[in-house]
Amino acid sequence: MLEIACFNSASAITAAKAGADRIELCADYAAGGVTPSFSALQDIRKATTIPVNVMIRPREGNFNYSKEEFQQMKDAIALFKPLASGFVFGILNFQHHLDDIRNRELVQMAAPLPCTFHRAVDQVEELEEAVEKVIECGFKSVLTSGGMRSAAEGAERVKRLQEASGSWITLILGGGVRSTNVEDLKRRTGVQWLHSAAITLPGEDVDDEEVRKMQELLEPFQQPSSELFSHV
């Protein structure tokens, strides 16, 4: 399954038409992704029914937020909730540990929509312990590069996380995922979801051919529907 990070509504619509399974909607690629505009989500909803998870991040930089910034995050969830499929966020404290109380509050506020803890988790020194806390906070998935700068570097660690925690939470592999490595990363880690911005040119617009190519490479790994539901 392929999730595409999109930084404007046009890119999200393009990615959906190119076969993306889900969109992570953000703004400002140069900042690493922040909360998008509500109008962007409205535009996407008019054009496609693909699932759209919305990034909730009030600013670039670290993931320790002031009281005012935390309120902005709560306000954003309330605003986007009627149209979003889920949310993506992550809060750390000054010691670079998970802020259990604040994360849990946002997860509960977002319910019943699912939440993903984003790559802030890769800044926590004890990644395995951090993933356990992510689960305890109620997140349904976690986006990670295995604590490394890229998915390729962290693949082996993500594989171990998948084996240890994959039955409790969905691991999403991100960090430099492209058509040149997506097949190898899928095989090496065994995760169900891979995450890419699919940007191949300067700027922040998605490359639809890159999305199509990644989906073609991932297709052999997809289970037939009969296998997916054989346990029911």
N, CA, C and O of each residue as an XYZ file, in Angstrom:
928
protein
N       0.853     -1.187      0.000
C       0.000      0.000      0.000
C       0.891      1.240      0.000
O       1.933      1.278      0.654
N       0.456      2.250     -0.747
C       1.293      3.425     -0.954
C       0.588      4.691     -0.502
O      -0.485      5.033     -1.000
N       1.212      5.389      0.460
C       0.722      6.673      0.933
C       1.611      7.761      0.348
O       2.837      7.674      0.418
N       0.979      8.800     -0.237
C       1.734      9.885     -0.837
C       1.538     11.159     -0.031
O       0.409     11.595      0.191
N       2.640     11.751      0.405
C       2.602     13.036      1.094
C       2.443     14.129      0.050
O       3.264     14.248     -0.860
N       1.395     14.925      0.178
C       1.106     15.979     -0.794
C       1.040     17.326     -0.091
O       0.520     17.441      1.019
N       1.580     18.348     -0.763
C       1.717     19.657     -0.131
C       0.808     20.718     -0.746
O       0.917     21.903     -0.431
N      -0.084     20.282     -1.620
C      -1.115     21.163     -2.174
C      -2.219     20.274     -2.729
O      -2.016     19.081     -2.954
N      -3.377     20.860     -2.944
C      -4.524     20.067     -3.385
C      -4.333     19.488     -4.778
O      -4.773     18.371     -5.051
N      -3.683     20.234     -5.660
C      -3.462     19.729     -7.018
C      -2.623     18.461     -7.000
O      -2.908     17.518     -7.738
N      -1.596     18.429     -6.166
C      -0.753     17.238     -6.060
C      -1.543     16.061     -5.512
O      -1.370     14.930     -5.968
N      -2.411     16.317     -4.536
C      -3.214     15.245     -3.952
C      -4.145     14.636     -4.993
O      -4.294     13.416     -5.064
N      -4.760     15.476     -5.787
C      -5.663     14.984     -6.829
C      -4.884     14.213     -7.886
O      -5.345     13.181     -8.374
N      -3.715     14.711     -8.237
C      -2.852     14.014     -9.198
C      -2.435     12.656     -8.664
O      -2.486     11.661     -9.387
N      -2.023     12.605     -7.401
C      -1.587     11.346     -6.796
C      -2.724     10.338     -6.745
O      -2.518      9.146     -6.972
N      -3.927     10.822     -6.446
C      -5.088      9.936     -6.395
C      -5.358      9.328     -7.768
O      -5.623      8.131     -7.879
N      -5.292     10.144     -8.801
C      -5.526      9.649    -10.157
C      -4.435      8.679    -10.598
O      -4.673      7.799    -11.425
N      -3.228      8.847    -10.038
C      -2.107      7.983    -10.404
C      -2.106      6.663     -9.642
O      -1.274      5.795     -9.902
N      -3.040      6.511     -8.700
C      -3.173      5.226     -8.024
C      -2.731      5.171     -6.584
O      -2.620      4.081     -6.022
N      -2.471      6.318     -5.958
C      -2.112      6.309     -4.536
C      -3.238      5.690     -3.716
O      -4.415      5.884     -4.022
N      -2.880      4.954     -2.684
C      -3.879      4.338     -1.814
C      -4.393      5.309     -0.758
O      -5.514      5.178     -0.266
N      -3.553      6.288     -0.417
C      -3.948      7.255      0.611
C      -3.075      8.500      0.473
O      -1.939      8.430      0.006
N      -3.628      9.636      0.887
C      -2.895     10.893      0.872
C      -2.611     11.340      2.299
O      -3.477     11.261      3.170
N      -1.390     11.810      2.526
C      -1.089     12.572      3.735
C      -1.032     14.029      3.295
O      -0.116     14.424      2.574
N      -1.993     14.821      3.720
C      -2.092     16.203      3.272
C      -1.356     17.132      4.227
O      -1.640     17.172      5.424
N      -0.396     17.885      3.669
C       0.407     18.832      4.445
C       0.460     20.153      3.679
O      -0.215     20.328      2.665
N       1.262     21.063      4.179
C       1.622     22.278      3.461
C       3.103     22.528      3.706
O       3.660     22.077      4.707
N       3.735     23.246      2.790
C       5.113     23.715      2.961
C       6.150     22.579      3.012
O       6.623     22.192      4.081
N       6.475     22.076      1.856
C       7.467     20.998      1.726
C       8.805     21.391      2.346
O       9.448     20.578      3.012
N       9.227     22.650      2.126
C      10.519     23.104      2.637
C      10.588     23.052      4.156
O      11.665     22.895      4.730
N       9.431     23.183      4.807
C       9.382     23.139      6.275
C       9.234     21.718      6.799
O       9.214     21.504      8.011
N       9.132     20.751      5.905
C       8.962     19.370      6.331
C       7.518     18.980      6.562
O       7.232     17.899      7.076
N       6.595     19.876      6.177
C       5.171     19.578      6.321
C       4.566     20.195      7.558
O       4.985     19.903      8.679
N       3.569     21.059      7.354
C       2.827     21.651      8.460
C       1.328     21.527      8.149
O       0.951     21.030      7.089
N       0.496     21.973      9.059
C      -0.953     21.890      8.872
C      -1.369     22.616      7.596
O      -1.003     23.775      7.398
N      -2.130     21.949      6.729
C      -2.575     22.575      5.479
C      -3.765     23.496      5.710
O      -4.245     23.636      6.835
N      -4.231     24.114      4.650
C      -5.443     24.930      4.742
C      -6.672     24.030      4.639
O      -6.623     22.972      4.012
N      -7.751     24.446      5.245
C      -8.984     23.680      5.165
C      -9.520     23.662      3.738
O     -10.125     22.681      3.307
N      -9.298     24.740      3.018
C      -9.778     24.812      1.636
C      -9.096     23.770      0.753
O      -9.693     23.278     -0.204
N      -7.842     23.432      1.075
C      -7.150     22.401      0.299
C      -7.861     21.062      0.441
O      -8.052     20.352     -0.546
N      -8.251     20.718      1.651
C      -8.980     19.465      1.869
C     -10.340     19.512      1.177
O     -10.779     18.515      0.604
N     -10.994     20.643      1.227
C     -12.286     20.779      0.551
C     -12.145     20.530     -0.948
O     -12.973     19.844     -1.547
N     -11.100     21.084     -1.551
C     -10.875     20.901     -2.988
C     -10.632     19.435     -3.334
O     -11.115     18.939     -4.352
N      -9.880     18.750     -2.479
C      -9.582     17.335     -2.719
C     -10.855     16.503     -2.617
O     -11.087     15.608     -3.430
N     -11.658     16.795     -1.636
C     -12.892     16.036     -1.431
C     -13.860     16.193     -2.605
O     -14.650     15.290     -2.880
N     -13.804     17.325     -3.293
C     -14.659     17.544     -4.460
C     -14.207     16.698     -5.653
O     -14.994     16.416     -6.556
N     -12.929     16.296     -5.649
C     -12.354     15.635     -6.811
C     -12.145     14.134     -6.653
O     -12.060     13.417     -7.649
N     -12.059     13.648     -5.411
C     -11.751     12.233     -5.212
C     -12.249     11.761     -3.855
O     -12.420     12.558     -2.932
N     -12.479     10.463     -3.745
C     -12.918      9.871     -2.476
C     -11.774      9.142     -1.771
O     -11.998      8.460     -0.771
N     -10.562      9.281     -2.281
C      -9.411      8.606     -1.679
C      -9.249      9.054     -0.223
O      -9.492     10.221      0.084
N      -8.843      8.149      0.684
C      -8.606      8.545      2.074
C      -7.550      9.648      2.179
O      -6.523      9.596      1.502
N      -7.803     10.628      3.015
C      -6.881     11.746      3.215
C      -6.636     11.943      4.703
O      -7.541     12.319      5.447
N      -5.410     11.686      5.128
C      -5.009     11.951      6.504
C      -4.353     13.325      6.561
O      -3.485     13.635      5.745
N      -4.757     14.133      7.505
C      -4.315     15.524      7.579
C      -3.212     15.696      8.616
O      -3.337     15.256      9.759
N      -2.124     16.350      8.191
C      -1.040     16.674      9.111
C      -1.474     17.779     10.062
O      -2.013     18.801      9.636
N      -1.233     17.568     11.361
C      -1.506     18.590     12.371
C      -0.168     18.988     12.980
O       0.341     18.324     13.883
N       0.388     20.076     12.474
C       1.698     20.560     12.926
C       1.694     22.083     12.762
O       1.719     22.568     11.631
N       1.665     22.839     13.842
C       1.467     24.282     13.754
C       2.644     25.068     13.185
O       2.478     26.210     12.756
N       3.828     24.465     13.177
C       5.021     25.167     12.677
C       6.118     24.160     12.385
O       6.043     23.002     12.796
N       7.138     24.615     11.672
C       8.307     23.767     11.458
C       9.183     23.788     12.705
O       8.912     24.526     13.652
N      10.227     22.979     12.696
C      11.139     22.960     13.837
C      10.867     21.788     14.756
O      10.403     20.737     14.313
N      11.157     21.964     16.035
C      11.032     20.863     16.986
C       9.569     20.504     17.239
O       8.656     21.170     16.751
N       9.370     19.445     18.004
C       8.025     18.922     18.219
C       7.548     19.113     19.660
O       6.667     18.399     20.140
N       8.146     20.086     20.332
C       7.691     20.463     21.670
C       6.925     21.771     21.523
O       7.493     22.787     21.125
N       5.647     21.744     21.841
C       4.790     22.879     21.532
C       4.338     23.635     22.777
O       4.140     23.061     23.848
N       4.186     24.937     22.595
C       3.702     25.789     23.681
C       2.222     25.531     23.916
O       1.567     24.823     23.151
N       1.713     26.120     24.985
C       0.285     25.988     25.297
C      -0.558     26.537     24.148
O      -1.581     25.951     23.793
N      -0.136     27.651     23.573
C      -0.873     28.258     22.472
C      -0.816     27.377     21.220
O      -1.814     27.234     20.515
N       0.332     26.798     20.951
C       0.469     25.926     19.779
C      -0.348     24.643     19.940
O      -0.935     24.141     18.982
N      -0.373     24.127     21.161
C      -1.183     22.932     21.415
C      -2.662     23.234     21.185
O      -3.395     22.401     20.653
N      -3.091     24.411     21.581
C      -4.484     24.807     21.331
C      -4.745     24.916     19.829
O      -5.826     24.558     19.362
N      -3.773     25.403     19.077
C      -3.904     25.467     17.623
C      -4.096     24.067     17.033
O      -4.875     23.881     16.099
N      -3.385     23.095     17.582
C      -3.516     21.718     17.109
C      -4.915     21.178     17.392
O      -5.512     20.513     16.545
N      -5.430     21.463     18.575
C      -6.787     21.019     18.920
C      -7.820     21.691     18.021
O      -8.768     21.055     17.560
N      -7.624     22.981     17.781
C      -8.557     23.703     16.919
C      -8.536     23.141     15.497
O      -9.576     23.044     14.844
N      -7.346     22.773     15.025
C      -7.223     22.231     13.669
C      -7.929     20.888     13.547
O      -8.590     20.626     12.542
N      -7.798     20.046     14.546
C      -8.479     18.748     14.515
C      -9.987     18.949     14.471
O     -10.685     18.280     13.709
N     -10.482     19.859     15.276
C     -11.921     20.133     15.277
C     -12.388     20.641     13.919
O     -13.470     20.279     13.457
N     -11.577     21.477     13.279
C     -11.929     22.035     11.970
C     -11.942     20.972     10.881
O     -12.880     20.910     10.086
N     -10.914     20.141     10.838
C     -10.743     19.175      9.751
C     -11.557     17.895      9.935
O     -11.809     17.175      8.969
N     -11.961     17.614     11.150
C     -12.563     16.317     11.460
C     -13.746     15.931     10.575
O     -13.856     14.757     10.221
N     -14.626     16.835     10.202
C     -15.758     16.420      9.364
C     -15.369     15.888      7.985
O     -16.128     15.122      7.391
N     -14.199     16.280      7.462
C     -13.803     15.877      6.108
C     -12.575     14.967      6.065
O     -12.318     14.335      5.040
N     -11.823     14.889      7.143
C     -10.589     14.097      7.155
C     -10.879     12.608      7.321
O     -11.922     12.217      7.847
N      -9.944     11.793      6.865
C     -10.014     10.342      7.086
C      -9.231      9.947      8.332
O      -9.450      8.876      8.899
N      -8.324     10.811      8.750
C      -7.488     10.559      9.914
C      -6.535     11.721     10.089
O      -6.567     12.681      9.319
N      -5.681     11.637     11.108
C      -4.755     12.723     11.404
C      -3.341     12.192     11.611
O      -3.131     11.031     11.962
N      -2.376     13.089     11.382
C      -0.962     12.755     11.526
C      -0.315     13.831     12.387
O      -0.334     15.007     12.024
N       0.255     13.443     13.522
C       0.908     14.415     14.405
C       1.830     13.681     15.362
O       1.896     12.452     15.369
N       2.540     14.458     16.168
C       3.410     13.868     17.175
C       3.962     14.958     18.067
O       4.439     15.982     17.578
N       3.901     14.748     19.366
C       4.392     15.744     20.322
C       5.448     15.101     21.219
O       5.232     14.029     21.784
N       6.591     15.771     21.338
C       7.664     15.347     22.226
C       7.845     16.386     23.327
O       7.420     17.533     23.188
N       8.480     15.972     24.422
C       8.809     16.940     25.463
C      10.242     17.437     25.272
O      10.900     17.086     24.294
N      10.717     18.253     26.206
C      12.045     18.844     26.059
C      13.169     17.800     26.110
O      14.279     18.055     25.642
N      12.881     16.638     26.673
C      13.883     15.573     26.752
C      13.831     14.644     25.529
O      14.489     13.604     25.507
N      13.045     15.026     24.517
C      12.865     14.218     23.302
C      12.236     12.865     23.616
O      12.562     11.855     22.992
N      11.335     12.860     24.586
C      10.504     11.697     24.867
C       9.072     12.033     24.459
O       8.713     13.203     24.323
N       8.267     11.004     24.267
C       6.870     11.250     23.922
C       6.145     11.977     25.049
O       6.302     11.648     26.225
N       5.357     12.961     24.670
C       4.488     13.645     25.622
C       3.189     12.849     25.683
O       2.254     13.107     24.924
N       3.140     11.881     26.590
C       2.012     10.959     26.657
C       0.674     11.671     26.823
O      -0.298     11.344     26.142
N       0.629     12.634     27.721
C      -0.641     13.275     28.058
C      -1.214     14.042     26.872
O      -2.395     13.902     26.554
N      -0.396     14.841     26.227
C      -0.885     15.650     25.113
C      -1.223     14.788     23.886
O      -2.240     15.009     23.229
N      -0.377     13.823     23.589
C      -0.671     12.948     22.450
C      -1.985     12.204     22.660
O      -2.809     12.115     21.750
N      -2.173     11.676     23.857
C      -3.396     10.928     24.148
C      -4.625     11.829     24.049
O      -5.679     11.397     23.583
N      -4.489     13.068     24.484
C      -5.616     14.000     24.413
C      -6.028     14.246     22.961
O      -7.219     14.285     22.653
N      -5.057     14.411     22.075
C      -5.386     14.652     20.670
C      -5.966     13.400     20.018
O      -6.885     13.494     19.204
N      -5.438     12.235     20.366
C      -5.977     10.982     19.827
C      -7.440     10.823     20.224
O      -8.278     10.448     19.404
N      -7.736     11.109     21.480
C      -9.113     10.991     21.959
C     -10.018     12.018     21.310
O     -11.186     11.740     21.040
N      -9.489     13.196     21.060
C     -10.271     14.241     20.409
C     -10.574     13.867     18.964
O     -11.648     14.186     18.454
N      -9.640     13.195     18.300
C      -9.805     12.809     16.904
C     -10.744     11.620     16.722
O     -11.296     11.436     15.637
N     -10.932     10.821     17.752
C     -11.748      9.605     17.659
C     -13.139      9.930     17.125
O     -13.715     10.967     17.457
N     -13.677      9.030     16.289
C     -13.187      7.680     15.964
C     -12.198      7.628     14.802
O     -11.834      6.540     14.355
N     -11.760      8.782     14.305
C     -10.793      8.775     13.205
C      -9.428      8.300     13.715
O      -9.038      8.639     14.832
N      -8.699      7.521     12.910
C      -7.406      7.000     13.330
C      -6.307      8.044     13.254
O      -6.376      8.971     12.447
N      -5.299      7.895     14.089
C      -4.180      8.832     14.121
C      -2.854      8.110     13.859
O      -2.644      6.975     14.286
N      -1.982      8.802     13.151
C      -0.627      8.321     12.873
C       0.371      9.205     13.605
O       0.282     10.430     13.536
N       1.318      8.597     14.305
C       2.418      9.354     14.909
C       3.492      9.497     13.840
O       3.976      8.498     13.307
N       3.871     10.745     13.521
C       4.790     10.947     12.398
C       6.251     10.761     12.803
O       6.549     10.252     13.884
N       7.150     11.181     11.922
C       8.566     10.848     12.094
C       9.254     11.568     13.245
O      10.467     11.440     13.412
N       8.510     12.318     14.036
C       9.083     12.821     15.289
C       9.556     11.646     16.137
O      10.453     11.790     16.968
N       8.945     10.481     15.920
C       9.342      9.289     16.685
C      10.801      8.932     16.437
O      11.447      8.327     17.292
N      11.326      9.308     15.263
C      12.709      8.979     14.939
C      13.712      9.832     15.703
O      14.912      9.564     15.659
N      13.234     10.855     16.401
C      14.111     11.679     17.231
C      14.254     11.138     18.645
O      15.070     11.631     19.424
N      13.459     10.124     18.979
C      13.530      9.520     20.308
C      14.648      8.482     20.314
O      14.721      7.629     19.429
N      15.513      8.562     21.315
C      16.688      7.681     21.354
C      16.286      6.216     21.440
O      16.837      5.383     20.720
N      15.341      5.890     22.303
C      14.886      4.504     22.452
C      13.651      4.297     21.574
O      12.522      4.414     22.048
N      13.867      3.993     20.312
C      12.773      3.917     19.349
C      11.776      2.830     19.701
O      10.568      3.047     19.605
N      12.255      1.677     20.102
C      11.348      0.579     20.433
C      10.426      0.945     21.590
O       9.232      0.645     21.562
N      10.984      1.589     22.598
C      10.178      2.035     23.738
C       9.190      3.107     23.292
O       8.054      3.144     23.765
N       9.621      3.978     22.380
C       8.747      5.030     21.877
C       7.551      4.454     21.139
O       6.431      4.943     21.291
N       7.781      3.419     20.340
C       6.685      2.786     19.603
C       5.684      2.174     20.583
O       4.476      2.237     20.356
N       6.180      1.586     21.664
C       5.276      1.043     22.681
C       4.388      2.139     23.263
O       3.194      1.927     23.479
N       4.974      3.315     23.518
C       4.196      4.424     24.063
C       3.201      4.960     23.038
O       2.097      5.372     23.394
N       3.596      4.953     21.762
C       2.681      5.362     20.699
C       1.439      4.472     20.712
O       0.312      4.950     20.577
N       1.667      3.183     20.877
C       0.553      2.227     20.955
C      -0.321      2.527     22.165
O      -1.547      2.546     22.063
N       0.317      2.764     23.316
C      -0.429      3.044     24.550
C      -1.270      4.309     24.421
O      -2.334      4.406     25.032
N      -0.809      5.277     23.633
C      -1.549      6.526     23.462
C      -2.757      6.369     22.544
O      -3.601      7.261     22.467
N      -2.840      5.244     21.853
C      -3.995      4.988     21.017
C      -3.809      5.233     19.537
O      -4.772      5.147     18.774
N      -2.594      5.536     19.112
C      -2.332      5.703     17.684
C      -2.526      4.372     16.965
O      -2.237      3.312     17.519
N      -3.010      4.433     15.739
C      -3.214      3.234     14.936
C      -2.021      2.928     14.040
O      -1.874      1.798     13.574
N      -1.166      3.924     13.793
C      -0.010      3.705     12.935
C       1.106      4.669     13.311
O       0.882      5.660     14.007
N       2.306      4.365     12.843
C       3.462      5.213     13.117
C       4.327      5.261     11.860
O       4.647      4.232     11.266
N       4.694      6.475     11.473
C       5.557      6.699     10.312
C       6.991      6.795     10.796
O       7.299      7.615     11.661
N       7.872      5.968     10.249
C       9.240      5.927     10.757
C      10.236      5.529      9.680
O       9.906      4.839      8.716
N      11.461      5.988      9.879
C      12.582      5.541      9.056
C      13.532      4.718      9.924
O      14.716      4.577      9.617
N      12.992      4.184     11.000
C      13.818      3.352     11.872
C      14.827      4.137     12.689
O      15.855      3.595     13.096
N      14.540      5.413     12.933
C      15.453      6.230     13.718
C      16.651      6.732     12.951
O      17.551      7.338     13.533
N      16.678      6.492     11.662
C      17.789      6.902     10.809
C      17.356      8.029      9.878
O      16.188      8.415      9.856
N      18.305      8.550      9.112
C      17.993      9.663      8.214
C      17.109      9.236      7.050
O      16.364     10.049      6.505
N      17.188      7.980      6.672
C      16.413      7.511      5.528
C      15.865      6.120      5.787
O      16.339      5.401      6.667
N      14.856      5.751      5.005
C      14.263      4.424      5.110
C      15.282      3.345      4.772
O      15.285      2.278      5.385
N      16.133      3.615      3.815
C      17.140      2.632      3.417
C      18.092      2.329      4.570
O      18.458      1.174      4.789
N      18.491      3.364      5.306
C      19.401      3.177      6.432
C      18.717      2.477      7.602
O      19.349      1.703      8.321
N      17.446      2.743      7.788
C      16.737      2.193      8.941
C      15.947      0.936      8.667
O      15.219      0.467      9.541
N      16.070      0.376      7.475
C      15.229     -0.749      7.069
C      15.312     -1.946      8.003
O      14.283     -2.533      8.337
N      16.493     -2.316      8.427
C      16.636     -3.495      9.275
C      15.977     -3.286     10.634
O      15.388     -4.208     11.198
N      16.081     -2.070     11.150
C      15.453     -1.780     12.434
C      13.937     -1.774     12.293
O      13.223     -2.237     13.183
N      13.453     -1.254     11.182
C      12.005     -1.267     10.936
C      11.511     -2.704     10.795
O      10.414     -3.035     11.246
N      12.307     -3.541     10.180
C      11.938     -4.956     10.067
C      11.764     -5.574     11.452
O      10.814     -6.321     11.684
N      12.677     -5.266     12.369
C      12.568     -5.798     13.730
C      11.347     -5.226     14.441
O      10.668     -5.936     15.184
N      11.069     -3.953     14.215
C       9.867     -3.344     14.803
C       8.605     -4.002     14.263
O       7.654     -4.251     15.004
N       8.609     -4.278     12.967
C       7.455     -4.928     12.351
C       7.223     -6.304     12.967
O       6.082     -6.677     13.242
N       8.276     -7.042     13.180
C       8.167     -8.378     13.762
C       7.709     -8.315     15.218
O       6.978     -9.191     15.678
N       8.141     -7.273     15.948
C       7.819     -7.175     17.374
C       6.462     -6.513     17.631
O       5.749     -6.893     18.559
N       6.108     -5.524     16.808
C       4.931     -4.704     17.111
C       3.897     -4.655     16.003
O       2.860     -4.008     16.155
N       4.161     -5.327     14.891
C       3.275     -5.232     13.739
C       1.862     -5.716     13.970
O       0.950     -5.328     13.240
N       1.659     -6.561     14.975
C       0.307     -7.031     15.270
C      -0.469     -6.031     16.133
O      -1.679     -6.166     16.317
N       0.245     -5.021     16.663
C      -0.376     -4.036     17.550
C      -0.564     -2.685     16.883
O      -1.462     -1.927     17.249
N       0.282     -2.379     15.901
C       0.234     -1.070     15.247
C       0.747     -1.226     13.820
O       1.582     -2.085     13.537
N       0.236     -0.383     12.930
C       0.680     -0.411     11.538
C       1.920      0.447     11.386
O       1.897      1.638     11.694
N       2.999     -0.150     10.914
C       4.228      0.592     10.662
C       4.212      1.095      9.226
O       3.949      0.333      8.296
N       4.495      2.384      9.051
C       4.572      3.007      7.735
C       6.028      3.416      7.524
O       6.576      4.187      8.311
N       6.646      2.911      6.481
C       8.055      3.199      6.214
C       8.171      4.434      5.337
O       7.607      4.480      4.244
N       8.913      5.450      5.820
C       9.108      6.670      5.062
C      10.524      7.174      5.190
O      11.288      6.721      6.042
N      10.867      8.124      4.328
C      12.200      8.703      4.361
C      12.982      8.364      3.107
O      13.776      7.424      3.100
N      12.761      9.126      2.045
C      13.491      8.876      0.801
C      13.011      7.670      0.026
O      13.785      7.073     -0.721
N      11.750      7.298      0.185
C      11.190      6.167     -0.569
C      10.873      6.636     -1.985
O      10.133      7.601     -2.177
N      11.438      5.949     -2.971
C      11.243      6.288     -4.376
C      11.129      5.002     -5.195
O      11.303      3.902     -4.671
N      10.840      5.156     -6.463
C      10.702      3.980     -7.328
C      12.012      3.208     -7.442
O      12.006      2.017     -7.752
N      13.133      3.879     -7.194
C      14.435      3.214     -7.284
C      14.700      2.261     -6.127
O      15.572      1.398     -6.223
N      13.945      2.410     -5.016
C      14.214      1.550     -3.859
C      12.972      0.947     -3.220
O      13.089      0.153     -2.286
N      11.777      1.307     -3.705
C      10.549      0.895     -3.025
C      10.397     -0.625     -2.982
O       9.954     -1.177     -1.975
N      10.757     -1.293     -4.056
C      10.633     -2.756     -4.100
C      11.561     -3.411     -3.086
O      11.161     -4.324     -2.363
N      12.799     -2.938     -3.039
C      13.778     -3.485     -2.098
C      13.373     -3.212     -0.657
O      13.511     -4.083      0.202
N      12.871     -2.005     -0.385
C      12.464     -1.650      0.981
C      11.272     -2.476      1.435
O      11.207     -2.905      2.586
N      10.338     -2.694      0.534
C       9.175     -3.526      0.861
C       9.634     -4.944      1.214
O       9.170     -5.522      2.197
N      10.517     -5.484      0.437
C      10.997     -6.847      0.660
C      11.805     -6.948      1.953
O      11.679     -7.927      2.687
N      12.628     -5.947      2.233
C      13.518     -5.984      3.392
C      12.777     -5.794      4.714
O      13.180     -6.363      5.728
N      11.705     -5.008      4.720
C      11.040     -4.665      5.981
C       9.780     -5.465      6.252
O       9.466     -5.748      7.408
N       9.051     -5.834      5.206
C       7.805     -6.561      5.389
C       6.649     -5.706      5.860
O       5.613     -6.237      6.260
N       6.806     -4.364      5.822
C       5.710     -3.489      6.252
C       4.615     -3.462      5.185
O       4.874     -3.715      4.009
N       3.402     -3.156      5.608
C       2.282     -3.082      4.670
C       2.279     -1.762      3.912
O       1.957     -1.729      2.724
N       2.637     -0.670      4.593
C       2.537      0.658      4.012
C       3.903      1.285      3.784
O       4.797      1.182      4.623
N       4.050      1.942      2.627
C       5.229      2.746      2.341
C       4.767      4.167      2.034
O       3.676      4.383      1.506
N       5.621      5.132      2.378
C       5.252      6.556      2.348
C       6.278      7.313      1.517
O       7.482      7.175      1.729
N       5.797      8.113      0.571
C       6.699      8.863     -0.299
C       6.060     10.178     -0.695
O       4.837     10.270     -0.800
N       6.881     11.200     -0.917
C       6.378     12.455     -1.470
C       6.309     12.384     -2.992
O       5.605     13.178     -3.615
N       7.031     11.443     -3.595
C       7.032     11.257     -5.049
C       7.339     12.558     -5.786
O       6.756     12.847     -6.831
N       8.256     13.329     -5.230
C       8.688     14.579     -5.864
C      10.032     14.324     -6.536
O      10.987     13.917     -5.875
N      10.114     14.558     -7.831
C      11.341     14.268     -8.574
C      11.967     15.506     -9.208
O      13.068     15.433     -9.754
N      11.274     16.640     -9.139
C      11.772     17.896     -9.701
C      11.754     18.977     -8.629
O      11.068     18.819     -7.619
N      12.487     20.069     -8.818
C      12.442     21.163     -7.844
C      11.011     21.634     -7.621
O      10.198     21.650     -8.545
N      10.716     22.013     -6.393
C       9.361     22.414     -6.044
C       8.720     21.406     -5.121
O       9.415     20.621     -4.476
N       7.401     21.417     -5.051
C       6.702     20.525     -4.129
C       5.539     19.789     -4.784
O       4.624     19.329     -4.102
N       5.580     19.681     -6.110
C       4.500     18.998     -6.824
C       4.818     17.530     -7.039
O       5.950     17.175     -7.368
N       3.824     16.681     -6.856
C       3.999     15.251     -7.021
C       4.230     14.900     -8.492
O       3.703     15.553     -9.393
N       5.019     13.866     -8.709
C       5.267     13.328    -10.047
C       4.344     12.134    -10.237
O       4.540     11.087     -9.621
N       3.333     12.291    -11.094
C       2.348     11.218    -11.243
C       2.961      9.942    -11.801
O       2.532      8.844    -11.445
N       3.956     10.071    -12.669
C       4.606      8.879    -13.211
C       5.378      8.130    -12.138
O       5.458      6.902    -12.162
N       5.942      8.870    -11.203
C       6.650      8.240    -10.092
C       5.684      7.448     -9.222
O       6.010      6.348     -8.775
N       4.498      7.998     -8.978
C       3.482      7.282     -8.206
C       3.083      6.001     -8.927
O       3.015      4.938     -8.310
N       2.821      6.093    -10.220
C       2.425      4.917    -10.993
C       3.515      3.849    -10.971
O       3.236      2.658    -10.831
N       4.763      4.299    -11.110
C       5.875      3.348    -11.140
C       6.012      2.616     -9.804
O       6.240      1.407     -9.776
N       5.874      3.345     -8.704
C       5.962      2.708     -7.384
C       4.832      1.706     -7.193
O       5.054      0.615     -6.669
N       3.632      2.061     -7.609
C       2.510      1.137     -7.476
C       2.712     -0.113     -8.322
O       2.362     -1.212     -7.892
N       3.263      0.037     -9.500
C       3.540     -1.122    -10.345
C       4.546     -2.055     -9.681
O       4.410     -3.276     -9.746
N       5.551     -1.475     -9.046
C       6.570     -2.272     -8.371
C       6.034     -2.957     -7.116
O       6.500     -4.033     -6.742
N       5.057     -2.331     -6.474
C       4.483     -2.906     -5.254
C       3.387     -3.922     -5.543
O       3.042     -4.725     -4.676
N       2.841     -3.894     -6.745
C       1.703     -4.760     -7.075
C       1.957     -6.245     -6.807
O       1.060     -6.917     -6.299
N       3.130     -6.785     -7.122
C       3.360     -8.214     -6.852
C       3.280     -8.587     -5.375
O       3.087     -9.755     -5.036
N       3.430     -7.586     -4.491
C       3.395     -7.862     -3.058
C       1.982     -7.847     -2.497
O       1.766     -8.283     -1.366
N       1.015     -7.354     -3.266
C      -0.344     -7.253     -2.771
C      -0.986     -8.623     -2.681
O      -0.888     -9.432     -3.603
N      -1.655     -8.877     -1.542
C      -2.352    -10.141     -1.361
C      -3.665    -10.131     -2.127
O      -4.352     -9.110     -2.158
N      -4.025    -11.248     -2.746
C      -5.356    -11.329     -3.364
C      -6.427    -11.110     -2.308
O      -6.230    -11.460     -1.145
N      -7.554    -10.538     -2.698
C      -8.620    -10.233     -1.751
C      -9.095    -11.485     -1.017
O      -9.500    -11.403      0.142
N      -9.051    -12.636     -1.676
C      -9.482    -13.879     -1.032
C      -8.591    -14.235      0.136
O      -9.051    -14.798      1.130
N      -7.272    -13.896      0.013
C      -6.349    -14.176      1.107
C      -6.530    -13.174      2.231
O      -6.441    -13.522      3.409
N      -6.793    -11.888      1.849
C      -6.934    -10.863      2.860
C      -8.076    -11.156      3.828
O      -8.005    -10.809      5.007
N      -9.146    -11.807      3.314
C     -10.323    -12.019      4.135
C     -10.551    -13.517      4.443
O     -11.643    -13.914      4.849
N      -9.526    -14.316      4.247
C      -9.683    -15.754      4.454
C      -9.888    -16.112      5.921
O     -10.394    -17.188      6.239
N      -9.483    -15.187      6.829
C      -9.613    -15.502      8.262
C     -10.969    -15.125      8.820
O     -11.292    -15.463      9.958
N     -11.774    -14.419      8.016
C     -13.071    -13.966      8.514
C     -14.062    -15.119      8.616
O     -15.207    -14.914      9.020
